[in-house]
Amino acid sequence: MNKMFSFMVGAFCGAIVGATTALLLTPASGQDLRQEMTNRWEEALAEAKQAMEETRQELQTQFEQMQKGSYQEE
């Protein structure tokens, strides 16, 4: 029980120190950070969709070549 209490106190203190440090060292306001995170998320999502589409097209081409019997691995 004592070890669990010590762990919980340590975790709580660590969370407080981490949150305080983050607030003090953050170079922008909360609204700016939220906007930046939204922009980064949208960019990452767009890149993932593009990569997914390119992979889908490549696999579709390979599948069609396999059906025709002319597929050669690169």
PyMOL Python script that loads the backbone (N, CA, C, O; Angstrom):
from pymol import cmd

cmd.read_pdbstr("""\
ATOM      1  N   MET A   1       0.817  -1.184   0.000  1.00  0.00           N
ATOM      2  CA  MET A   1       0.000   0.000   0.000  1.00  0.00           C
ATOM      3  C   MET A   1       0.865   1.254   0.000  1.00  0.00           C
ATOM      4  O   MET A   1       0.558   2.223  -0.694  1.00  0.00           O
ATOM      5  N   ASN A   2       1.939   1.237   0.772  1.00  0.00           N
ATOM      6  CA  ASN A   2       2.824   2.384   0.868  1.00  0.00           C
ATOM      7  C   ASN A   2       3.522   2.651  -0.469  1.00  0.00           C
ATOM      8  O   ASN A   2       3.715   3.804  -0.854  1.00  0.00           O
ATOM      9  N   LYS A   3       3.901   1.570  -1.178  1.00  0.00           N
ATOM     10  CA  LYS A   3       4.555   1.740  -2.480  1.00  0.00           C
ATOM     11  C   LYS A   3       3.582   2.348  -3.485  1.00  0.00           C
ATOM     12  O   LYS A   3       3.962   3.198  -4.290  1.00  0.00           O
ATOM     13  N   MET A   4       2.343   1.914  -3.435  1.00  0.00           N
ATOM     14  CA  MET A   4       1.338   2.428  -4.369  1.00  0.00           C
ATOM     15  C   MET A   4       1.092   3.916  -4.102  1.00  0.00           C
ATOM     16  O   MET A   4       0.981   4.708  -5.038  1.00  0.00           O
ATOM     17  N   PHE A   5       1.008   4.287  -2.834  1.00  0.00           N
ATOM     18  CA  PHE A   5       0.805   5.691  -2.471  1.00  0.00           C
ATOM     19  C   PHE A   5       1.996   6.528  -2.934  1.00  0.00           C
ATOM     20  O   PHE A   5       1.814   7.620  -3.473  1.00  0.00           O
ATOM     21  N   SER A   6       3.199   6.027  -2.728  1.00  0.00           N
ATOM     22  CA  SER A   6       4.400   6.755  -3.157  1.00  0.00           C
ATOM     23  C   SER A   6       4.423   6.929  -4.670  1.00  0.00           C
ATOM     24  O   SER A   6       4.784   7.987  -5.186  1.00  0.00           O
ATOM     25  N   PHE A   7       4.030   5.870  -5.367  1.00  0.00           N
ATOM     26  CA  PHE A   7       3.989   5.956  -6.829  1.00  0.00           C
ATOM     27  C   PHE A   7       2.972   7.005  -7.282  1.00  0.00           C
ATOM     28  O   PHE A   7       3.261   7.805  -8.171  1.00  0.00           O
ATOM     29  N   MET A   8       1.789   7.003  -6.676  1.00  0.00           N
ATOM     30  CA  MET A   8       0.737   7.950  -7.058  1.00  0.00           C
ATOM     31  C   MET A   8       1.171   9.392  -6.779  1.00  0.00           C
ATOM     32  O   MET A   8       0.920  10.283  -7.590  1.00  0.00           O
ATOM     33  N   VAL A   9       1.818   9.620  -5.644  1.00  0.00           N
ATOM     34  CA  VAL A   9       2.306  10.962  -5.315  1.00  0.00           C
ATOM     35  C   VAL A   9       3.369  11.383  -6.323  1.00  0.00           C
ATOM     36  O   VAL A   9       3.369  12.523  -6.788  1.00  0.00           O
ATOM     37  N   GLY A  10       4.273  10.470  -6.660  1.00  0.00           N
ATOM     38  CA  GLY A  10       5.319  10.777  -7.630  1.00  0.00           C
ATOM     39  C   GLY A  10       4.750  11.071  -9.009  1.00  0.00           C
ATOM     40  O   GLY A  10       5.192  11.997  -9.688  1.00  0.00           O
ATOM     41  N   ALA A  11       3.762  10.274  -9.421  1.00  0.00           N
ATOM     42  CA  ALA A  11       3.133  10.499 -10.724  1.00  0.00           C
ATOM     43  C   ALA A  11       2.407  11.840 -10.752  1.00  0.00           C
ATOM     44  O   ALA A  11       2.477  12.566 -11.744  1.00  0.00           O
ATOM     45  N   PHE A  12       1.712  12.169  -9.671  1.00  0.00           N
ATOM     46  CA  PHE A  12       0.996  13.438  -9.584  1.00  0.00           C
ATOM     47  C   PHE A  12       1.963  14.621  -9.637  1.00  0.00           C
ATOM     48  O   PHE A  12       1.734  15.595 -10.354  1.00  0.00           O
ATOM     49  N   CYS A  13       3.050  14.517  -8.863  1.00  0.00           N
ATOM     50  CA  CYS A  13       4.056  15.586  -8.868  1.00  0.00           C
ATOM     51  C   CYS A  13       4.703  15.721 -10.250  1.00  0.00           C
ATOM     52  O   CYS A  13       4.942  16.832 -10.722  1.00  0.00           O
ATOM     53  N   GLY A  14       4.980  14.592 -10.889  1.00  0.00           N
ATOM     54  CA  GLY A  14       5.558  14.625 -12.232  1.00  0.00           C
ATOM     55  C   GLY A  14       4.623  15.273 -13.236  1.00  0.00           C
ATOM     56  O   GLY A  14       5.062  16.027 -14.104  1.00  0.00           O
ATOM     57  N   ALA A  15       3.327  14.979 -13.119  1.00  0.00           N
ATOM     58  CA  ALA A  15       2.350  15.584 -14.015  1.00  0.00           C
ATOM     59  C   ALA A  15       2.282  17.090 -13.815  1.00  0.00           C
ATOM     60  O   ALA A  15       2.188  17.843 -14.785  1.00  0.00           O
ATOM     61  N   ILE A  16       2.330  17.532 -12.573  1.00  0.00           N
ATOM     62  CA  ILE A  16       2.284  18.970 -12.288  1.00  0.00           C
ATOM     63  C   ILE A  16       3.538  19.658 -12.834  1.00  0.00           C
ATOM     64  O   ILE A  16       3.447  20.708 -13.470  1.00  0.00           O
ATOM     65  N   VAL A  17       4.701  19.064 -12.583  1.00  0.00           N
ATOM     66  CA  VAL A  17       5.949  19.651 -13.083  1.00  0.00           C
ATOM     67  C   VAL A  17       5.946  19.678 -14.610  1.00  0.00           C
ATOM     68  O   VAL A  17       6.354  20.673 -15.207  1.00  0.00           O
ATOM     69  N   GLY A  18       5.491  18.601 -15.249  1.00  0.00           N
ATOM     70  CA  GLY A  18       5.439  18.547 -16.712  1.00  0.00           C
ATOM     71  C   GLY A  18       4.498  19.584 -17.297  1.00  0.00           C
ATOM     72  O   GLY A  18       4.837  20.258 -18.270  1.00  0.00           O
ATOM     73  N   ALA A  19       3.320  19.713 -16.709  1.00  0.00           N
ATOM     74  CA  ALA A  19       2.349  20.687 -17.201  1.00  0.00           C
ATOM     75  C   ALA A  19       2.869  22.113 -17.023  1.00  0.00           C
ATOM     76  O   ALA A  19       2.721  22.953 -17.911  1.00  0.00           O
ATOM     77  N   THR A  20       3.472  22.375 -15.879  1.00  0.00           N
ATOM     78  CA  THR A  20       4.023  23.709 -15.627  1.00  0.00           C
ATOM     79  C   THR A  20       5.145  24.027 -16.601  1.00  0.00           C
ATOM     80  O   THR A  20       5.211  25.128 -17.148  1.00  0.00           O
ATOM     81  N   THR A  21       6.015  23.072 -16.812  1.00  0.00           N
ATOM     82  CA  THR A  21       7.123  23.267 -17.756  1.00  0.00           C
ATOM     83  C   THR A  21       6.590  23.522 -19.165  1.00  0.00           C
ATOM     84  O   THR A  21       7.072  24.413 -19.864  1.00  0.00           O
ATOM     85  N   ALA A  22       5.608  22.747 -19.570  1.00  0.00           N
ATOM     86  CA  ALA A  22       5.023  22.933 -20.900  1.00  0.00           C
ATOM     87  C   ALA A  22       4.419  24.323 -21.046  1.00  0.00           C
ATOM     88  O   ALA A  22       4.592  24.972 -22.078  1.00  0.00           O
ATOM     89  N   LEU A  23       3.718  24.776 -20.027  1.00  0.00           N
ATOM     90  CA  LEU A  23       3.114  26.107 -20.096  1.00  0.00           C
ATOM     91  C   LEU A  23       4.160  27.219 -20.149  1.00  0.00           C
ATOM     92  O   LEU A  23       3.988  28.210 -20.859  1.00  0.00           O
ATOM     93  N   LEU A  24       5.234  27.047 -19.402  1.00  0.00           N
ATOM     94  CA  LEU A  24       6.264  28.085 -19.366  1.00  0.00           C
ATOM     95  C   LEU A  24       7.127  28.107 -20.624  1.00  0.00           C
ATOM     96  O   LEU A  24       7.614  29.166 -21.019  1.00  0.00           O
ATOM     97  N   LEU A  25       7.318  26.967 -21.247  1.00  0.00           N
ATOM     98  CA  LEU A  25       8.222  26.896 -22.391  1.00  0.00           C
ATOM     99  C   LEU A  25       7.514  26.919 -23.741  1.00  0.00           C
ATOM    100  O   LEU A  25       8.166  26.903 -24.784  1.00  0.00           O
ATOM    101  N   THR A  26       6.205  26.955 -23.727  1.00  0.00           N
ATOM    102  CA  THR A  26       5.455  26.987 -24.971  1.00  0.00           C
ATOM    103  C   THR A  26       5.653  28.350 -25.636  1.00  0.00           C
ATOM    104  O   THR A  26       5.389  29.383 -25.021  1.00  0.00           O
ATOM    105  N   PRO A  27       6.116  28.356 -26.892  1.00  0.00           N
ATOM    106  CA  PRO A  27       6.433  29.617 -27.547  1.00  0.00           C
ATOM    107  C   PRO A  27       5.231  30.366 -28.129  1.00  0.00           C
ATOM    108  O   PRO A  27       5.391  31.477 -28.633  1.00  0.00           O
ATOM    109  N   ALA A  28       4.046  29.788 -28.071  1.00  0.00           N
ATOM    110  CA  ALA A  28       2.891  30.428 -28.687  1.00  0.00           C
ATOM    111  C   ALA A  28       1.682  30.298 -27.765  1.00  0.00           C
ATOM    112  O   ALA A  28       1.698  29.536 -26.798  1.00  0.00           O
ATOM    113  N   SER A  29       0.650  31.046 -28.080  1.00  0.00           N
ATOM    114  CA  SER A  29      -0.570  30.979 -27.275  1.00  0.00           C
ATOM    115  C   SER A  29      -1.316  29.681 -27.576  1.00  0.00           C
ATOM    116  O   SER A  29      -1.025  28.987 -28.550  1.00  0.00           O
ATOM    117  N   GLY A  30      -2.270  29.379 -26.729  1.00  0.00           N
ATOM    118  CA  GLY A  30      -3.058  28.155 -26.912  1.00  0.00           C
ATOM    119  C   GLY A  30      -3.793  28.141 -28.234  1.00  0.00           C
ATOM    120  O   GLY A  30      -3.851  27.107 -28.900  1.00  0.00           O
ATOM    121  N   GLN A  31      -4.353  29.267 -28.622  1.00  0.00           N
ATOM    122  CA  GLN A  31      -5.093  29.338 -29.884  1.00  0.00           C
ATOM    123  C   GLN A  31      -4.148  29.109 -31.059  1.00  0.00           C
ATOM    124  O   GLN A  31      -4.499  28.409 -32.009  1.00  0.00           O
ATOM    125  N   ASP A  32      -2.958  29.692 -31.004  1.00  0.00           N
ATOM    126  CA  ASP A  32      -1.978  29.495 -32.070  1.00  0.00           C
ATOM    127  C   ASP A  32      -1.546  28.036 -32.153  1.00  0.00           C
ATOM    128  O   ASP A  32      -1.400  27.482 -33.243  1.00  0.00           O
ATOM    129  N   LEU A  33      -1.345  27.420 -30.994  1.00  0.00           N
ATOM    130  CA  LEU A  33      -0.947  26.008 -30.981  1.00  0.00           C
ATOM    131  C   LEU A  33      -2.045  25.116 -31.537  1.00  0.00           C
ATOM    132  O   LEU A  33      -1.766  24.187 -32.295  1.00  0.00           O
ATOM    133  N   ARG A  34      -3.286  25.388 -31.170  1.00  0.00           N
ATOM    134  CA  ARG A  34      -4.397  24.591 -31.700  1.00  0.00           C
ATOM    135  C   ARG A  34      -4.490  24.742 -33.216  1.00  0.00           C
ATOM    136  O   ARG A  34      -4.726  23.763 -33.923  1.00  0.00           O
ATOM    137  N   GLN A  35      -4.309  25.947 -33.711  1.00  0.00           N
ATOM    138  CA  GLN A  35      -4.365  26.173 -35.158  1.00  0.00           C
ATOM    139  C   GLN A  35      -3.230  25.435 -35.858  1.00  0.00           C
ATOM    140  O   GLN A  35      -3.435  24.811 -36.898  1.00  0.00           O
ATOM    141  N   GLU A  36      -2.032  25.511 -35.281  1.00  0.00           N
ATOM    142  CA  GLU A  36      -0.870  24.823 -35.857  1.00  0.00           C
ATOM    143  C   GLU A  36      -1.085  23.311 -35.872  1.00  0.00           C
ATOM    144  O   GLU A  36      -0.770  22.642 -36.856  1.00  0.00           O
ATOM    145  N   MET A  37      -1.622  22.779 -34.778  1.00  0.00           N
ATOM    146  CA  MET A  37      -1.884  21.341 -34.715  1.00  0.00           C
ATOM    147  C   MET A  37      -2.948  20.944 -35.731  1.00  0.00           C
ATOM    148  O   MET A  37      -2.851  19.886 -36.354  1.00  0.00           O
ATOM    149  N   THR A  38      -3.959  21.784 -35.901  1.00  0.00           N
ATOM    150  CA  THR A  38      -4.994  21.505 -36.895  1.00  0.00           C
ATOM    151  C   THR A  38      -4.386  21.490 -38.298  1.00  0.00           C
ATOM    152  O   THR A  38      -4.681  20.604 -39.100  1.00  0.00           O
ATOM    153  N   ASN A  39      -3.541  22.471 -38.584  1.00  0.00           N
ATOM    154  CA  ASN A  39      -2.891  22.526 -39.900  1.00  0.00           C
ATOM    155  C   ASN A  39      -2.021  21.306 -40.135  1.00  0.00           C
ATOM    156  O   ASN A  39      -2.063  20.706 -41.209  1.00  0.00           O
ATOM    157  N   ARG A  40      -1.228  20.934 -39.130  1.00  0.00           N
ATOM    158  CA  ARG A  40      -0.358  19.760 -39.275  1.00  0.00           C
ATOM    159  C   ARG A  40      -1.177  18.494 -39.470  1.00  0.00           C
ATOM    160  O   ARG A  40      -0.815  17.638 -40.277  1.00  0.00           O
ATOM    161  N   TRP A  41      -2.286  18.367 -38.733  1.00  0.00           N
ATOM    162  CA  TRP A  41      -3.141  17.191 -38.871  1.00  0.00           C
ATOM    163  C   TRP A  41      -3.729  17.129 -40.284  1.00  0.00           C
ATOM    164  O   TRP A  41      -3.746  16.066 -40.904  1.00  0.00           O
ATOM    165  N   GLU A  42      -4.203  18.250 -40.784  1.00  0.00           N
ATOM    166  CA  GLU A  42      -4.784  18.270 -42.126  1.00  0.00           C
ATOM    167  C   GLU A  42      -3.736  17.941 -43.187  1.00  0.00           C
ATOM    168  O   GLU A  42      -4.034  17.228 -44.146  1.00  0.00           O
ATOM    169  N   GLU A  43      -2.512  18.451 -43.027  1.00  0.00           N
ATOM    170  CA  GLU A  43      -1.433  18.133 -43.963  1.00  0.00           C
ATOM    171  C   GLU A  43      -1.086  16.650 -43.916  1.00  0.00           C
ATOM    172  O   GLU A  43      -0.908  16.016 -44.956  1.00  0.00           O
ATOM    173  N   ALA A  44      -0.991  16.102 -42.718  1.00  0.00           N
ATOM    174  CA  ALA A  44      -0.671  14.679 -42.571  1.00  0.00           C
ATOM    175  C   ALA A  44      -1.778  13.824 -43.168  1.00  0.00           C
ATOM    176  O   ALA A  44      -1.503  12.814 -43.816  1.00  0.00           O
ATOM    177  N   LEU A  45      -3.008  14.216 -42.957  1.00  0.00           N
ATOM    178  CA  LEU A  45      -4.138  13.484 -43.512  1.00  0.00           C
ATOM    179  C   LEU A  45      -4.129  13.534 -45.040  1.00  0.00           C
ATOM    180  O   LEU A  45      -4.382  12.524 -45.696  1.00  0.00           O
ATOM    181  N   ALA A  46      -3.842  14.694 -45.599  1.00  0.00           N
ATOM    182  CA  ALA A  46      -3.778  14.834 -47.056  1.00  0.00           C
ATOM    183  C   ALA A  46      -2.642  13.981 -47.638  1.00  0.00           C
ATOM    184  O   ALA A  46      -2.811  13.336 -48.672  1.00  0.00           O
ATOM    185  N   GLU A  47      -1.484  13.984 -46.965  1.00  0.00           N
ATOM    186  CA  GLU A  47      -0.368  13.173 -47.434  1.00  0.00           C
ATOM    187  C   GLU A  47      -0.695  11.687 -47.352  1.00  0.00           C
ATOM    188  O   GLU A  47      -0.343  10.919 -48.247  1.00  0.00           O
ATOM    189  N   ALA A  48      -1.364  11.286 -46.285  1.00  0.00           N
ATOM    190  CA  ALA A  48      -1.745   9.879 -46.139  1.00  0.00           C
ATOM    191  C   ALA A  48      -2.738   9.467 -47.223  1.00  0.00           C
ATOM    192  O   ALA A  48      -2.632   8.376 -47.783  1.00  0.00           O
ATOM    193  N   LYS A  49      -3.692  10.332 -47.515  1.00  0.00           N
ATOM    194  CA  LYS A  49      -4.658  10.026 -48.571  1.00  0.00           C
ATOM    195  C   LYS A  49      -3.968   9.918 -49.923  1.00  0.00           C
ATOM    196  O   LYS A  49      -4.299   9.044 -50.723  1.00  0.00           O
ATOM    197  N   GLN A  50      -3.004  10.808 -50.181  1.00  0.00           N
ATOM    198  CA  GLN A  50      -2.273  10.769 -51.444  1.00  0.00           C
ATOM    199  C   GLN A  50      -1.460   9.476 -51.538  1.00  0.00           C
ATOM    200  O   GLN A  50      -1.462   8.814 -52.575  1.00  0.00           O
ATOM    201  N   ALA A  51      -0.769   9.122 -50.460  1.00  0.00           N
ATOM    202  CA  ALA A  51       0.017   7.893 -50.456  1.00  0.00           C
ATOM    203  C   ALA A  51      -0.884   6.680 -50.635  1.00  0.00           C
ATOM    204  O   ALA A  51      -0.523   5.741 -51.345  1.00  0.00           O
ATOM    205  N   MET A  52      -2.047   6.687 -50.003  1.00  0.00           N
ATOM    206  CA  MET A  52      -2.993   5.588 -50.143  1.00  0.00           C
ATOM    207  C   MET A  52      -3.463   5.463 -51.593  1.00  0.00           C
ATOM    208  O   MET A  52      -3.554   4.356 -52.123  1.00  0.00           O
ATOM    209  N   GLU A  53      -3.756   6.577 -52.224  1.00  0.00           N
ATOM    210  CA  GLU A  53      -4.222   6.544 -53.614  1.00  0.00           C
ATOM    211  C   GLU A  53      -3.125   6.053 -54.554  1.00  0.00           C
ATOM    212  O   GLU A  53      -3.390   5.266 -55.462  1.00  0.00           O
ATOM    213  N   GLU A  54      -1.893   6.516 -54.339  1.00  0.00           N
ATOM    214  CA  GLU A  54      -0.781   6.057 -55.173  1.00  0.00           C
ATOM    215  C   GLU A  54      -0.555   4.558 -55.015  1.00  0.00           C
ATOM    216  O   GLU A  54      -0.319   3.852 -55.996  1.00  0.00           O
ATOM    217  N   THR A  55      -0.628   4.081 -53.787  1.00  0.00           N
ATOM    218  CA  THR A  55      -0.451   2.654 -53.536  1.00  0.00           C
ATOM    219  C   THR A  55      -1.585   1.865 -54.159  1.00  0.00           C
ATOM    220  O   THR A  55      -1.355   0.803 -54.737  1.00  0.00           O
ATOM    221  N   ARG A  56      -2.814   2.370 -54.049  1.00  0.00           N
ATOM    222  CA  ARG A  56      -3.960   1.695 -54.639  1.00  0.00           C
ATOM    223  C   ARG A  56      -3.804   1.579 -56.150  1.00  0.00           C
ATOM    224  O   ARG A  56      -4.082   0.530 -56.731  1.00  0.00           O
ATOM    225  N   GLN A  57      -3.357   2.663 -56.785  1.00  0.00           N
ATOM    226  CA  GLN A  57      -3.173   2.635 -58.235  1.00  0.00           C
ATOM    227  C   GLN A  57      -2.075   1.655 -58.633  1.00  0.00           C
ATOM    228  O   GLN A  57      -2.215   0.923 -59.612  1.00  0.00           O
ATOM    229  N   GLU A  58      -0.983   1.643 -57.872  1.00  0.00           N
ATOM    230  CA  GLU A  58       0.119   0.730 -58.161  1.00  0.00           C
ATOM    231  C   GLU A  58      -0.336  -0.723 -58.010  1.00  0.00           C
ATOM    232  O   GLU A  58      -0.024  -1.567 -58.850  1.00  0.00           O
ATOM    233  N   LEU A  59      -1.066  -1.003 -56.946  1.00  0.00           N
ATOM    234  CA  LEU A  59      -1.558  -2.365 -56.733  1.00  0.00           C
ATOM    235  C   LEU A  59      -2.581  -2.759 -57.789  1.00  0.00           C
ATOM    236  O   LEU A  59      -2.621  -3.912 -58.219  1.00  0.00           O
ATOM    237  N   GLN A  60      -3.395  -1.820 -58.202  1.00  0.00           N
ATOM    238  CA  GLN A  60      -4.376  -2.094 -59.252  1.00  0.00           C
ATOM    239  C   GLN A  60      -3.671  -2.453 -60.554  1.00  0.00           C
ATOM    240  O   GLN A  60      -4.070  -3.390 -61.246  1.00  0.00           O
ATOM    241  N   THR A  61      -2.617  -1.702 -60.885  1.00  0.00           N
ATOM    242  CA  THR A  61      -1.844  -1.979 -62.096  1.00  0.00           C
ATOM    243  C   THR A  61      -1.198  -3.358 -62.015  1.00  0.00           C
ATOM    244  O   THR A  61      -1.234  -4.118 -62.983  1.00  0.00           O
ATOM    245  N   GLN A  62      -0.606  -3.683 -60.866  1.00  0.00           N
ATOM    246  CA  GLN A  62       0.015  -4.994 -60.691  1.00  0.00           C
ATOM    247  C   GLN A  62      -1.016  -6.110 -60.803  1.00  0.00           C
ATOM    248  O   GLN A  62      -0.759  -7.145 -61.418  1.00  0.00           O
ATOM    249  N   PHE A  63      -2.175  -5.897 -60.209  1.00  0.00           N
ATOM    250  CA  PHE A  63      -3.239  -6.893 -60.271  1.00  0.00           C
ATOM    251  C   PHE A  63      -3.675  -7.135 -61.712  1.00  0.00           C
ATOM    252  O   PHE A  63      -3.848  -8.282 -62.125  1.00  0.00           O
ATOM    253  N   GLU A  64      -3.855  -6.062 -62.477  1.00  0.00           N
ATOM    254  CA  GLU A  64      -4.257  -6.206 -63.875  1.00  0.00           C
ATOM    255  C   GLU A  64      -3.195  -6.923 -64.691  1.00  0.00           C
ATOM    256  O   GLU A  64      -3.516  -7.735 -65.558  1.00  0.00           O
ATOM    257  N   GLN A  65      -1.917  -6.620 -64.411  1.00  0.00           N
ATOM    258  CA  GLN A  65      -0.831  -7.299 -65.108  1.00  0.00           C
ATOM    259  C   GLN A  65      -0.797  -8.781 -64.745  1.00  0.00           C
ATOM    260  O   GLN A  65      -0.525  -9.621 -65.603  1.00  0.00           O
ATOM    261  N   MET A  66      -1.067  -9.102 -63.503  1.00  0.00           N
ATOM    262  CA  MET A  66      -1.089 -10.502 -63.084  1.00  0.00           C
ATOM    263  C   MET A  66      -2.220 -11.255 -63.766  1.00  0.00           C
ATOM    264  O   MET A  66      -2.067 -12.418 -64.138  1.00  0.00           O
ATOM    265  N   GLN A  67      -3.345 -10.591 -63.926  1.00  0.00           N
ATOM    266  CA  GLN A  67      -4.474 -11.231 -64.597  1.00  0.00           C
ATOM    267  C   GLN A  67      -4.132 -11.529 -66.054  1.00  0.00           C
ATOM    268  O   GLN A  67      -4.555 -12.548 -66.600  1.00  0.00           O
ATOM    269  N   LYS A  68      -3.372 -10.643 -66.675  1.00  0.00           N
ATOM    270  CA  LYS A  68      -2.984 -10.828 -68.070  1.00  0.00           C
ATOM    271  C   LYS A  68      -1.791 -11.777 -68.193  1.00  0.00           C
ATOM    272  O   LYS A  68      -1.501 -12.276 -69.279  1.00  0.00           O
ATOM    273  N   GLY A  69      -1.110 -12.020 -67.089  1.00  0.00           N
ATOM    274  CA  GLY A  69       0.052 -12.900 -67.106  1.00  0.00           C
ATOM    275  C   GLY A  69       1.328 -12.201 -67.516  1.00  0.00           C
ATOM    276  O   GLY A  69       2.295 -12.863 -67.892  1.00  0.00           O
ATOM    277  N   SER A  70       1.360 -10.879 -67.454  1.00  0.00           N
ATOM    278  CA  SER A  70       2.532 -10.148 -67.892  1.00  0.00           C
ATOM    279  C   SER A  70       3.216  -9.417 -66.750  1.00  0.00           C
ATOM    280  O   SER A  70       4.000  -8.500 -66.996  1.00  0.00           O
ATOM    281  N   TYR A  71       2.944  -9.793 -65.514  1.00  0.00           N
ATOM    282  CA  TYR A  71       3.522  -9.096 -64.366  1.00  0.00           C
ATOM    283  C   TYR A  71       4.957  -9.547 -64.147  1.00  0.00           C
ATOM    284  O   TYR A  71       5.246 -10.743 -64.098  1.00  0.00           O
ATOM    285  N   GLN A  72       5.861  -8.565 -64.016  1.00  0.00           N
ATOM    286  CA  GLN A  72       7.246  -8.855 -63.670  1.00  0.00           C
ATOM    287  C   GLN A  72       7.628  -7.968 -62.504  1.00  0.00           C
ATOM    288  O   GLN A  72       7.520  -6.744 -62.572  1.00  0.00           O
ATOM    289  N   GLU A  73       8.081  -8.611 -61.419  1.00  0.00           N
ATOM    290  CA  GLU A  73       8.438  -7.877 -60.223  1.00  0.00           C
ATOM    291  C   GLU A  73       9.683  -7.038 -60.457  1.00  0.00           C
ATOM    292  O   GLU A  73      10.630  -7.486 -61.103  1.00  0.00           O
ATOM    293  N   GLU A  74       9.677  -5.808 -59.926  1.00  0.00           N
ATOM    294  CA  GLU A  74      10.802  -4.889 -60.131  1.00  0.00           C
ATOM    295  C   GLU A  74      11.939  -5.207 -59.219  1.00  0.00           C
ATOM    296  O   GLU A  74      12.968  -4.532 -59.257  1.00  0.00           O
TER     297      GLU A  74
END
""", "prot")
cmd.dss("prot")
cmd.show_as("cartoon", "prot")
cmd.util.cbc("prot")
cmd.orient("prot")
